[in-house]
Amino acid sequence: MVFLIAAALFVGYLAYSTVRSQRLECEVCVAFNGGQRCAKASGPTERAARETAQTAACGPLARGMDQTIGCGRTEPIKATCTGG
């Protein structure tokens, strides 16, 4: 019984610490290859959250590695961050 309580507390702590470190949320919109897409992501820093959001937004717009890299280097048409 004590083991189950300790395990539940440990899992709860891991979940809390993971969510707490992802406190900044950014939305990034990119225009690439004739399409436009927006995505949101969270991260421990603004830079990390923006990069992750841009990668997610570029996913459906880019085909192949060259386009994925090109889209990732494209200046976003919109980028807003909240939290922190």
PDB file of N, CA, C and O in Angstrom:
ATOM      1  N   MET A   1       0.827  -1.189   0.000  1.00  0.00           N
ATOM      2  CA  MET A   1       0.000   0.000   0.000  1.00  0.00           C
ATOM      3  C   MET A   1       0.880   1.265   0.000  1.00  0.00           C
ATOM      4  O   MET A   1       0.632   2.199  -0.762  1.00  0.00           O
ATOM      5  N   VAL A   2       1.889   1.281   0.847  1.00  0.00           N
ATOM      6  CA  VAL A   2       2.789   2.432   0.921  1.00  0.00           C
ATOM      7  C   VAL A   2       3.517   2.604  -0.415  1.00  0.00           C
ATOM      8  O   VAL A   2       3.729   3.725  -0.878  1.00  0.00           O
ATOM      9  N   PHE A   3       3.891   1.488  -1.019  1.00  0.00           N
ATOM     10  CA  PHE A   3       4.577   1.548  -2.304  1.00  0.00           C
ATOM     11  C   PHE A   3       3.682   2.191  -3.362  1.00  0.00           C
ATOM     12  O   PHE A   3       4.158   3.010  -4.147  1.00  0.00           O
ATOM     13  N   LEU A   4       2.406   1.840  -3.398  1.00  0.00           N
ATOM     14  CA  LEU A   4       1.480   2.401  -4.374  1.00  0.00           C
ATOM     15  C   LEU A   4       1.309   3.908  -4.182  1.00  0.00           C
ATOM     16  O   LEU A   4       1.257   4.655  -5.159  1.00  0.00           O
ATOM     17  N   ILE A   5       1.222   4.350  -2.948  1.00  0.00           N
ATOM     18  CA  ILE A   5       1.100   5.782  -2.659  1.00  0.00           C
ATOM     19  C   ILE A   5       2.363   6.518  -3.096  1.00  0.00           C
ATOM     20  O   ILE A   5       2.293   7.579  -3.717  1.00  0.00           O
ATOM     21  N   ALA A   6       3.515   5.945  -2.766  1.00  0.00           N
ATOM     22  CA  ALA A   6       4.786   6.566  -3.150  1.00  0.00           C
ATOM     23  C   ALA A   6       4.923   6.617  -4.668  1.00  0.00           C
ATOM     24  O   ALA A   6       5.390   7.618  -5.212  1.00  0.00           O
ATOM     25  N   ALA A   7       4.526   5.558  -5.353  1.00  0.00           N
ATOM     26  CA  ALA A   7       4.604   5.525  -6.808  1.00  0.00           C
ATOM     27  C   ALA A   7       3.664   6.571  -7.417  1.00  0.00           C
ATOM     28  O   ALA A   7       4.036   7.256  -8.369  1.00  0.00           O
ATOM     29  N   ALA A   8       2.460   6.696  -6.877  1.00  0.00           N
ATOM     30  CA  ALA A   8       1.504   7.682  -7.379  1.00  0.00           C
ATOM     31  C   ALA A   8       2.026   9.102  -7.165  1.00  0.00           C
ATOM     32  O   ALA A   8       1.886   9.948  -8.048  1.00  0.00           O
ATOM     33  N   LEU A   9       2.616   9.370  -6.020  1.00  0.00           N
ATOM     34  CA  LEU A   9       3.188  10.688  -5.751  1.00  0.00           C
ATOM     35  C   LEU A   9       4.341  10.989  -6.703  1.00  0.00           C
ATOM     36  O   LEU A   9       4.472  12.112  -7.190  1.00  0.00           O
ATOM     37  N   PHE A  10       5.167   9.993  -6.965  1.00  0.00           N
ATOM     38  CA  PHE A  10       6.297  10.171  -7.862  1.00  0.00           C
ATOM     39  C   PHE A  10       5.815  10.475  -9.284  1.00  0.00           C
ATOM     40  O   PHE A  10       6.335  11.386  -9.928  1.00  0.00           O
ATOM     41  N   VAL A  11       4.841   9.731  -9.772  1.00  0.00           N
ATOM     42  CA  VAL A  11       4.294   9.963 -11.105  1.00  0.00           C
ATOM     43  C   VAL A  11       3.652  11.351 -11.171  1.00  0.00           C
ATOM     44  O   VAL A  11       3.802  12.057 -12.169  1.00  0.00           O
ATOM     45  N   GLY A  12       2.952  11.737 -10.131  1.00  0.00           N
ATOM     46  CA  GLY A  12       2.355  13.071 -10.084  1.00  0.00           C
ATOM     47  C   GLY A  12       3.404  14.163 -10.138  1.00  0.00           C
ATOM     48  O   GLY A  12       3.239  15.160 -10.839  1.00  0.00           O
ATOM     49  N   TYR A  13       4.489  13.972  -9.391  1.00  0.00           N
ATOM     50  CA  TYR A  13       5.574  14.952  -9.411  1.00  0.00           C
ATOM     51  C   TYR A  13       6.194  15.061 -10.803  1.00  0.00           C
ATOM     52  O   TYR A  13       6.463  16.166 -11.275  1.00  0.00           O
ATOM     53  N   LEU A  14       6.422  13.928 -11.463  1.00  0.00           N
ATOM     54  CA  LEU A  14       6.992  13.955 -12.814  1.00  0.00           C
ATOM     55  C   LEU A  14       6.078  14.689 -13.779  1.00  0.00           C
ATOM     56  O   LEU A  14       6.547  15.493 -14.584  1.00  0.00           O
ATOM     57  N   ALA A  15       4.794  14.428 -13.710  1.00  0.00           N
ATOM     58  CA  ALA A  15       3.837  15.110 -14.590  1.00  0.00           C
ATOM     59  C   ALA A  15       3.832  16.610 -14.316  1.00  0.00           C
ATOM     60  O   ALA A  15       3.838  17.410 -15.251  1.00  0.00           O
ATOM     61  N   TYR A  16       3.822  16.993 -13.049  1.00  0.00           N
ATOM     62  CA  TYR A  16       3.813  18.415 -12.688  1.00  0.00           C
ATOM     63  C   TYR A  16       5.078  19.117 -13.164  1.00  0.00           C
ATOM     64  O   TYR A  16       5.001  20.210 -13.725  1.00  0.00           O
ATOM     65  N   SER A  17       6.226  18.512 -12.951  1.00  0.00           N
ATOM     66  CA  SER A  17       7.483  19.162 -13.335  1.00  0.00           C
ATOM     67  C   SER A  17       7.613  19.270 -14.850  1.00  0.00           C
ATOM     68  O   SER A  17       8.212  20.223 -15.348  1.00  0.00           O
ATOM     69  N   THR A  18       7.067  18.321 -15.582  1.00  0.00           N
ATOM     70  CA  THR A  18       7.094  18.387 -17.042  1.00  0.00           C
ATOM     71  C   THR A  18       6.215  19.523 -17.538  1.00  0.00           C
ATOM     72  O   THR A  18       6.634  20.294 -18.401  1.00  0.00           O
ATOM     73  N   VAL A  19       5.019  19.639 -17.014  1.00  0.00           N
ATOM     74  CA  VAL A  19       4.098  20.693 -17.424  1.00  0.00           C
ATOM     75  C   VAL A  19       4.613  22.060 -16.992  1.00  0.00           C
ATOM     76  O   VAL A  19       4.495  23.030 -17.741  1.00  0.00           O
ATOM     77  N   ARG A  20       5.172  22.144 -15.813  1.00  0.00           N
ATOM     78  CA  ARG A  20       5.676  23.421 -15.306  1.00  0.00           C
ATOM     79  C   ARG A  20       6.793  23.970 -16.177  1.00  0.00           C
ATOM     80  O   ARG A  20       6.874  25.182 -16.377  1.00  0.00           O
ATOM     81  N   SER A  21       7.652  23.113 -16.694  1.00  0.00           N
ATOM     82  CA  SER A  21       8.771  23.588 -17.512  1.00  0.00           C
ATOM     83  C   SER A  21       8.304  24.050 -18.889  1.00  0.00           C
ATOM     84  O   SER A  21       9.044  24.755 -19.575  1.00  0.00           O
ATOM     85  N   GLN A  22       7.109  23.677 -19.308  1.00  0.00           N
ATOM     86  CA  GLN A  22       6.567  24.072 -20.600  1.00  0.00           C
ATOM     87  C   GLN A  22       5.642  25.275 -20.423  1.00  0.00           C
ATOM     88  O   GLN A  22       4.487  25.230 -20.846  1.00  0.00           O
ATOM     89  N   ARG A  23       6.126  26.334 -19.811  1.00  0.00           N
ATOM     90  CA  ARG A  23       5.248  27.424 -19.402  1.00  0.00           C
ATOM     91  C   ARG A  23       5.062  28.521 -20.441  1.00  0.00           C
ATOM     92  O   ARG A  23       4.135  29.319 -20.307  1.00  0.00           O
ATOM     93  N   LEU A  24       5.887  28.595 -21.452  1.00  0.00           N
ATOM     94  CA  LEU A  24       5.729  29.584 -22.511  1.00  0.00           C
ATOM     95  C   LEU A  24       5.036  28.949 -23.707  1.00  0.00           C
ATOM     96  O   LEU A  24       5.416  27.860 -24.137  1.00  0.00           O
ATOM     97  N   GLU A  25       4.030  29.613 -24.245  1.00  0.00           N
ATOM     98  CA  GLU A  25       3.328  29.092 -25.423  1.00  0.00           C
ATOM     99  C   GLU A  25       3.410  30.112 -26.544  1.00  0.00           C
ATOM    100  O   GLU A  25       3.173  31.302 -26.333  1.00  0.00           O
ATOM    101  N   CYS A  26       3.746  29.645 -27.731  1.00  0.00           N
ATOM    102  CA  CYS A  26       3.843  30.516 -28.896  1.00  0.00           C
ATOM    103  C   CYS A  26       2.977  29.973 -30.027  1.00  0.00           C
ATOM    104  O   CYS A  26       2.818  28.763 -30.192  1.00  0.00           O
ATOM    105  N   GLU A  27       2.423  30.904 -30.799  1.00  0.00           N
ATOM    106  CA  GLU A  27       1.732  30.553 -32.036  1.00  0.00           C
ATOM    107  C   GLU A  27       2.512  31.190 -33.172  1.00  0.00           C
ATOM    108  O   GLU A  27       2.801  32.386 -33.149  1.00  0.00           O
ATOM    109  N   VAL A  28       2.847  30.385 -34.159  1.00  0.00           N
ATOM    110  CA  VAL A  28       3.624  30.846 -35.303  1.00  0.00           C
ATOM    111  C   VAL A  28       2.848  30.505 -36.573  1.00  0.00           C
ATOM    112  O   VAL A  28       2.357  29.387 -36.731  1.00  0.00           O
ATOM    113  N   CYS A  29       2.744  31.470 -37.466  1.00  0.00           N
ATOM    114  CA  CYS A  29       2.114  31.266 -38.771  1.00  0.00           C
ATOM    115  C   CYS A  29       3.165  31.489 -39.855  1.00  0.00           C
ATOM    116  O   CYS A  29       3.898  32.478 -39.825  1.00  0.00           O
ATOM    117  N   VAL A  30       3.231  30.570 -40.806  1.00  0.00           N
ATOM    118  CA  VAL A  30       4.184  30.682 -41.909  1.00  0.00           C
ATOM    119  C   VAL A  30       3.454  30.552 -43.239  1.00  0.00           C
ATOM    120  O   VAL A  30       2.441  29.860 -43.344  1.00  0.00           O
ATOM    121  N   ALA A  31       3.980  31.220 -44.240  1.00  0.00           N
ATOM    122  CA  ALA A  31       3.522  31.081 -45.621  1.00  0.00           C
ATOM    123  C   ALA A  31       4.673  30.451 -46.399  1.00  0.00           C
ATOM    124  O   ALA A  31       5.787  30.974 -46.419  1.00  0.00           O
ATOM    125  N   PHE A  32       4.384  29.314 -47.041  1.00  0.00           N
ATOM    126  CA  PHE A  32       5.439  28.590 -47.751  1.00  0.00           C
ATOM    127  C   PHE A  32       4.797  27.732 -48.838  1.00  0.00           C
ATOM    128  O   PHE A  32       3.746  27.129 -48.621  1.00  0.00           O
ATOM    129  N   ASN A  33       5.427  27.680 -49.997  1.00  0.00           N
ATOM    130  CA  ASN A  33       4.963  26.825 -51.093  1.00  0.00           C
ATOM    131  C   ASN A  33       3.519  27.116 -51.500  1.00  0.00           C
ATOM    132  O   ASN A  33       2.800  26.205 -51.908  1.00  0.00           O
ATOM    133  N   GLY A  34       3.097  28.347 -51.397  1.00  0.00           N
ATOM    134  CA  GLY A  34       1.747  28.709 -51.782  1.00  0.00           C
ATOM    135  C   GLY A  34       0.688  28.414 -50.732  1.00  0.00           C
ATOM    136  O   GLY A  34      -0.498  28.631 -50.978  1.00  0.00           O
ATOM    137  N   GLY A  35       1.089  27.928 -49.580  1.00  0.00           N
ATOM    138  CA  GLY A  35       0.146  27.636 -48.506  1.00  0.00           C
ATOM    139  C   GLY A  35       0.476  28.428 -47.256  1.00  0.00           C
ATOM    140  O   GLY A  35       1.541  29.036 -47.142  1.00  0.00           O
ATOM    141  N   GLN A  36      -0.440  28.407 -46.343  1.00  0.00           N
ATOM    142  CA  GLN A  36      -0.245  29.104 -45.067  1.00  0.00           C
ATOM    143  C   GLN A  36      -0.742  28.199 -43.954  1.00  0.00           C
ATOM    144  O   GLN A  36      -1.773  27.539 -44.087  1.00  0.00           O
ATOM    145  N   ARG A  37      -0.005  28.176 -42.864  1.00  0.00           N
ATOM    146  CA  ARG A  37      -0.369  27.298 -41.750  1.00  0.00           C
ATOM    147  C   ARG A  37       0.098  27.924 -40.452  1.00  0.00           C
ATOM    148  O   ARG A  37       1.157  28.550 -40.399  1.00  0.00           O
ATOM    149  N   CYS A  38      -0.704  27.752 -39.395  1.00  0.00           N
ATOM    150  CA  CYS A  38      -0.353  28.213 -38.049  1.00  0.00           C
ATOM    151  C   CYS A  38      -0.288  27.016 -37.121  1.00  0.00           C
ATOM    152  O   CYS A  38      -0.993  26.027 -37.321  1.00  0.00           O
ATOM    153  N   ALA A  39       0.553  27.106 -36.112  1.00  0.00           N
ATOM    154  CA  ALA A  39       0.655  26.045 -35.112  1.00  0.00           C
ATOM    155  C   ALA A  39       1.065  26.656 -33.781  1.00  0.00           C
ATOM    156  O   ALA A  39       1.714  27.702 -33.736  1.00  0.00           O
ATOM    157  N   LYS A  40       0.681  25.993 -32.703  1.00  0.00           N
ATOM    158  CA  LYS A  40       1.049  26.409 -31.348  1.00  0.00           C
ATOM    159  C   LYS A  40       1.961  25.359 -30.738  1.00  0.00           C
ATOM    160  O   LYS A  40       1.856  24.168 -31.033  1.00  0.00           O
ATOM    161  N   ALA A  41       2.854  25.827 -29.886  1.00  0.00           N
ATOM    162  CA  ALA A  41       3.733  24.929 -29.154  1.00  0.00           C
ATOM    163  C   ALA A  41       4.149  25.604 -27.861  1.00  0.00           C
ATOM    164  O   ALA A  41       4.109  26.829 -27.745  1.00  0.00           O
ATOM    165  N   SER A  42       4.544  24.806 -26.903  1.00  0.00           N
ATOM    166  CA  SER A  42       5.030  25.354 -25.640  1.00  0.00           C
ATOM    167  C   SER A  42       6.447  24.875 -25.396  1.00  0.00           C
ATOM    168  O   SER A  42       6.890  23.876 -25.963  1.00  0.00           O
ATOM    169  N   GLY A  43       7.148  25.604 -24.543  1.00  0.00           N
ATOM    170  CA  GLY A  43       8.518  25.252 -24.244  1.00  0.00           C
ATOM    171  C   GLY A  43       9.034  26.042 -23.068  1.00  0.00           C
ATOM    172  O   GLY A  43       8.368  26.962 -22.593  1.00  0.00           O
ATOM    173  N   PRO A  44      10.210  25.695 -22.593  1.00  0.00           N
ATOM    174  CA  PRO A  44      10.783  26.373 -21.430  1.00  0.00           C
ATOM    175  C   PRO A  44      11.286  27.783 -21.739  1.00  0.00           C
ATOM    176  O   PRO A  44      11.411  28.609 -20.835  1.00  0.00           O
ATOM    177  N   THR A  45      11.578  28.066 -23.029  1.00  0.00           N
ATOM    178  CA  THR A  45      12.018  29.399 -23.440  1.00  0.00           C
ATOM    179  C   THR A  45      11.208  29.826 -24.666  1.00  0.00           C
ATOM    180  O   THR A  45      10.607  28.995 -25.346  1.00  0.00           O
ATOM    181  N   GLU A  46      11.201  31.127 -24.936  1.00  0.00           N
ATOM    182  CA  GLU A  46      10.488  31.615 -26.115  1.00  0.00           C
ATOM    183  C   GLU A  46      11.084  31.054 -27.393  1.00  0.00           C
ATOM    184  O   GLU A  46      10.353  30.670 -28.306  1.00  0.00           O
ATOM    185  N   ARG A  47      12.384  31.006 -27.460  1.00  0.00           N
ATOM    186  CA  ARG A  47      13.045  30.490 -28.659  1.00  0.00           C
ATOM    187  C   ARG A  47      12.652  29.042 -28.926  1.00  0.00           C
ATOM    188  O   ARG A  47      12.348  28.681 -30.063  1.00  0.00           O
ATOM    189  N   ALA A  48      12.657  28.211 -27.888  1.00  0.00           N
ATOM    190  CA  ALA A  48      12.298  26.804 -28.051  1.00  0.00           C
ATOM    191  C   ALA A  48      10.842  26.651 -28.480  1.00  0.00           C
ATOM    192  O   ALA A  48      10.530  25.842 -29.354  1.00  0.00           O
ATOM    193  N   ALA A  49       9.960  27.422 -27.868  1.00  0.00           N
ATOM    194  CA  ALA A  49       8.541  27.339 -28.212  1.00  0.00           C
ATOM    195  C   ALA A  49       8.300  27.810 -29.644  1.00  0.00           C
ATOM    196  O   ALA A  49       7.514  27.203 -30.371  1.00  0.00           O
ATOM    197  N   ARG A  50       8.971  28.887 -30.054  1.00  0.00           N
ATOM    198  CA  ARG A  50       8.804  29.399 -31.424  1.00  0.00           C
ATOM    199  C   ARG A  50       9.330  28.411 -32.456  1.00  0.00           C
ATOM    200  O   ARG A  50       8.683  28.176 -33.477  1.00  0.00           O
ATOM    201  N   GLU A  51      10.495  27.835 -32.198  1.00  0.00           N
ATOM    202  CA  GLU A  51      11.059  26.863 -33.141  1.00  0.00           C
ATOM    203  C   GLU A  51      10.162  25.642 -33.284  1.00  0.00           C
ATOM    204  O   GLU A  51       9.948  25.150 -34.392  1.00  0.00           O
ATOM    205  N   THR A  52       9.638  25.153 -32.165  1.00  0.00           N
ATOM    206  CA  THR A  52       8.767  23.983 -32.207  1.00  0.00           C
ATOM    207  C   THR A  52       7.469  24.302 -32.948  1.00  0.00           C
ATOM    208  O   THR A  52       6.990  23.488 -33.738  1.00  0.00           O
ATOM    209  N   ALA A  53       6.900  25.484 -32.699  1.00  0.00           N
ATOM    210  CA  ALA A  53       5.676  25.879 -33.394  1.00  0.00           C
ATOM    211  C   ALA A  53       5.929  26.024 -34.891  1.00  0.00           C
ATOM    212  O   ALA A  53       5.095  25.614 -35.698  1.00  0.00           O
ATOM    213  N   GLN A  54       7.057  26.596 -35.268  1.00  0.00           N
ATOM    214  CA  GLN A  54       7.352  26.760 -36.689  1.00  0.00           C
ATOM    215  C   GLN A  54       7.549  25.405 -37.357  1.00  0.00           C
ATOM    216  O   GLN A  54       7.084  25.192 -38.477  1.00  0.00           O
ATOM    217  N   THR A  55       8.224  24.503 -36.688  1.00  0.00           N
ATOM    218  CA  THR A  55       8.402  23.155 -37.234  1.00  0.00           C
ATOM    219  C   THR A  55       7.053  22.475 -37.448  1.00  0.00           C
ATOM    220  O   THR A  55       6.838  21.826 -38.471  1.00  0.00           O
ATOM    221  N   ALA A  56       6.143  22.626 -36.479  1.00  0.00           N
ATOM    222  CA  ALA A  56       4.811  22.027 -36.605  1.00  0.00           C
ATOM    223  C   ALA A  56       4.017  22.677 -37.738  1.00  0.00           C
ATOM    224  O   ALA A  56       3.298  21.989 -38.462  1.00  0.00           O
ATOM    225  N   ALA A  57       4.141  23.987 -37.895  1.00  0.00           N
ATOM    226  CA  ALA A  57       3.427  24.679 -38.967  1.00  0.00           C
ATOM    227  C   ALA A  57       3.975  24.283 -40.340  1.00  0.00           C
ATOM    228  O   ALA A  57       3.217  24.178 -41.305  1.00  0.00           O
ATOM    229  N   CYS A  58       5.276  24.067 -40.428  1.00  0.00           N
ATOM    230  CA  CYS A  58       5.897  23.727 -41.713  1.00  0.00           C
ATOM    231  C   CYS A  58       5.614  22.284 -42.136  1.00  0.00           C
ATOM    232  O   CYS A  58       5.678  21.973 -43.325  1.00  0.00           O
ATOM    233  N   GLY A  59       5.310  21.425 -41.214  1.00  0.00           N
ATOM    234  CA  GLY A  59       5.112  20.008 -41.526  1.00  0.00           C
ATOM    235  C   GLY A  59       4.208  19.747 -42.720  1.00  0.00           C
ATOM    236  O   GLY A  59       4.629  19.073 -43.660  1.00  0.00           O
ATOM    237  N   PRO A  60       2.982  20.258 -42.717  1.00  0.00           N
ATOM    238  CA  PRO A  60       2.081  19.987 -43.849  1.00  0.00           C
ATOM    239  C   PRO A  60       2.420  20.790 -45.118  1.00  0.00           C
ATOM    240  O   PRO A  60       1.935  20.459 -46.200  1.00  0.00           O
ATOM    241  N   LEU A  61       3.230  21.821 -44.998  1.00  0.00           N
ATOM    242  CA  LEU A  61       3.532  22.682 -46.142  1.00  0.00           C
ATOM    243  C   LEU A  61       4.748  22.223 -46.934  1.00  0.00           C
ATOM    244  O   LEU A  61       4.854  22.514 -48.125  1.00  0.00           O
ATOM    245  N   ALA A  62       5.654  21.521 -46.298  1.00  0.00           N
ATOM    246  CA  ALA A  62       6.931  21.165 -46.923  1.00  0.00           C
ATOM    247  C   ALA A  62       6.947  19.686 -47.325  1.00  0.00           C
ATOM    248  O   ALA A  62       6.391  18.829 -46.638  1.00  0.00           O
ATOM    249  N   ARG A  63       7.591  19.421 -48.438  1.00  0.00           N
ATOM    250  CA  ARG A  63       7.768  18.052 -48.918  1.00  0.00           C
ATOM    251  C   ARG A  63       9.266  17.795 -49.058  1.00  0.00           C
ATOM    252  O   ARG A  63       9.943  18.465 -49.838  1.00  0.00           O
ATOM    253  N   GLY A  64       9.770  16.853 -48.324  1.00  0.00           N
ATOM    254  CA  GLY A  64      11.181  16.516 -48.402  1.00  0.00           C
ATOM    255  C   GLY A  64      12.037  17.377 -47.483  1.00  0.00           C
ATOM    256  O   GLY A  64      11.589  18.389 -46.944  1.00  0.00           O
ATOM    257  N   MET A  65      13.260  16.949 -47.324  1.00  0.00           N
ATOM    258  CA  MET A  65      14.176  17.596 -46.390  1.00  0.00           C
ATOM    259  C   MET A  65      14.529  19.019 -46.811  1.00  0.00           C
ATOM    260  O   MET A  65      14.577  19.915 -45.968  1.00  0.00           O
ATOM    261  N   ASP A  66      14.777  19.240 -48.106  1.00  0.00           N
ATOM    262  CA  ASP A  66      15.146  20.582 -48.572  1.00  0.00           C
ATOM    263  C   ASP A  66      14.045  21.596 -48.271  1.00  0.00           C
ATOM    264  O   ASP A  66      14.324  22.688 -47.776  1.00  0.00           O
ATOM    265  N   GLN A  67      12.802  21.239 -48.566  1.00  0.00           N
ATOM    266  CA  GLN A  67      11.695  22.149 -48.295  1.00  0.00           C
ATOM    267  C   GLN A  67      11.467  22.327 -46.799  1.00  0.00           C
ATOM    268  O   GLN A  67      11.126  23.422 -46.352  1.00  0.00           O
ATOM    269  N   THR A  68      11.647  21.276 -46.030  1.00  0.00           N
ATOM    270  CA  THR A  68      11.490  21.377 -44.579  1.00  0.00           C
ATOM    271  C   THR A  68      12.491  22.365 -44.003  1.00  0.00           C
ATOM    272  O   THR A  68      12.138  23.191 -43.161  1.00  0.00           O
ATOM    273  N   ILE A  69      13.734  22.285 -44.452  1.00  0.00           N
ATOM    274  CA  ILE A  69      14.758  23.227 -43.995  1.00  0.00           C
ATOM    275  C   ILE A  69      14.423  24.638 -44.465  1.00  0.00           C
ATOM    276  O   ILE A  69      14.541  25.593 -43.696  1.00  0.00           O
ATOM    277  N   GLY A  70      14.007  24.776 -45.720  1.00  0.00           N
ATOM    278  CA  GLY A  70      13.656  26.088 -46.251  1.00  0.00           C
ATOM    279  C   GLY A  70      12.494  26.720 -45.506  1.00  0.00           C
ATOM    280  O   GLY A  70      12.523  27.915 -45.210  1.00  0.00           O
ATOM    281  N   CYS A  71      11.483  25.940 -45.202  1.00  0.00           N
ATOM    282  CA  CYS A  71      10.337  26.458 -44.461  1.00  0.00           C
ATOM    283  C   CYS A  71      10.744  26.855 -43.047  1.00  0.00           C
ATOM    284  O   CYS A  71      10.280  27.869 -42.524  1.00  0.00           O
ATOM    285  N   GLY A  72      11.593  26.074 -42.441  1.00  0.00           N
ATOM    286  CA  GLY A  72      12.064  26.383 -41.089  1.00  0.00           C
ATOM    287  C   GLY A  72      12.858  27.679 -41.032  1.00  0.00           C
ATOM    288  O   GLY A  72      12.926  28.322 -39.984  1.00  0.00           O
ATOM    289  N   ARG A  73      13.448  28.059 -42.135  1.00  0.00           N
ATOM    290  CA  ARG A  73      14.233  29.302 -42.192  1.00  0.00           C
ATOM    291  C   ARG A  73      13.405  30.500 -42.678  1.00  0.00           C
ATOM    292  O   ARG A  73      13.895  31.630 -42.697  1.00  0.00           O
ATOM    293  N   THR A  74      12.168  30.252 -43.064  1.00  0.00           N
ATOM    294  CA  THR A  74      11.292  31.316 -43.540  1.00  0.00           C
ATOM    295  C   THR A  74      10.855  32.195 -42.376  1.00  0.00           C
ATOM    296  O   THR A  74      10.540  31.705 -41.291  1.00  0.00           O
ATOM    297  N   GLU A  75      10.844  33.492 -42.620  1.00  0.00           N
ATOM    298  CA  GLU A  75      10.379  34.430 -41.594  1.00  0.00           C
ATOM    299  C   GLU A  75       8.872  34.224 -41.392  1.00  0.00           C
ATOM    300  O   GLU A  75       8.114  34.262 -42.361  1.00  0.00           O
ATOM    301  N   PRO A  76       8.430  34.007 -40.151  1.00  0.00           N
ATOM    302  CA  PRO A  76       6.989  33.824 -39.901  1.00  0.00           C
ATOM    303  C   PRO A  76       6.200  35.078 -40.268  1.00  0.00           C
ATOM    304  O   PRO A  76       6.705  36.194 -40.146  1.00  0.00           O
ATOM    305  N   ILE A  77       4.964  34.892 -40.715  1.00  0.00           N
ATOM    306  CA  ILE A  77       4.107  36.032 -40.983  1.00  0.00           C
ATOM    307  C   ILE A  77       3.437  36.498 -39.682  1.00  0.00           C
ATOM    308  O   ILE A  77       2.931  37.617 -39.599  1.00  0.00           O
ATOM    309  N   LYS A  78       3.443  35.638 -38.689  1.00  0.00           N
ATOM    310  CA  LYS A  78       2.906  35.985 -37.369  1.00  0.00           C
ATOM    311  C   LYS A  78       3.585  35.120 -36.319  1.00  0.00           C
ATOM    312  O   LYS A  78       3.773  33.921 -36.523  1.00  0.00           O
ATOM    313  N   ALA A  79       3.947  35.718 -35.211  1.00  0.00           N
ATOM    314  CA  ALA A  79       4.528  34.956 -34.103  1.00  0.00           C
ATOM    315  C   ALA A  79       4.172  35.677 -32.801  1.00  0.00           C
ATOM    316  O   ALA A  79       4.624  36.796 -32.557  1.00  0.00           O
ATOM    317  N   THR A  80       3.373  35.034 -31.985  1.00  0.00           N
ATOM    318  CA  THR A  80       2.992  35.607 -30.697  1.00  0.00           C
ATOM    319  C   THR A  80       3.243  34.588 -29.600  1.00  0.00           C
ATOM    320  O   THR A  80       2.991  33.395 -29.773  1.00  0.00           O
ATOM    321  N   CYS A  81       3.738  35.067 -28.478  1.00  0.00           N
ATOM    322  CA  CYS A  81       4.030  34.197 -27.341  1.00  0.00           C
ATOM    323  C   CYS A  81       3.365  34.719 -26.079  1.00  0.00           C
ATOM    324  O   CYS A  81       3.262  35.928 -25.872  1.00  0.00           O
ATOM    325  N   THR A  82       2.924  33.811 -25.251  1.00  0.00           N
ATOM    326  CA  THR A  82       2.309  34.164 -23.968  1.00  0.00           C
ATOM    327  C   THR A  82       2.878  33.285 -22.879  1.00  0.00           C
ATOM    328  O   THR A  82       3.407  32.206 -23.146  1.00  0.00           O
ATOM    329  N   GLY A  83       2.767  33.754 -21.652  1.00  0.00           N
ATOM    330  CA  GLY A  83       3.245  32.976 -20.512  1.00  0.00           C
ATOM    331  C   GLY A  83       4.570  33.485 -20.026  1.00  0.00           C
ATOM    332  O   GLY A  83       5.063  34.541 -20.423  1.00  0.00           O
ATOM    333  N   GLY A  84       5.128  32.677 -19.142  1.00  0.00           N
ATOM    334  CA  GLY A  84       6.455  33.043 -18.643  1.00  0.00           C
ATOM    335  C   GLY A  84       6.354  33.608 -17.316  1.00  0.00           C
ATOM    336  O   GLY A  84       7.367  33.979 -16.723  1.00  0.00           O
TER     337      GLY A  84
END
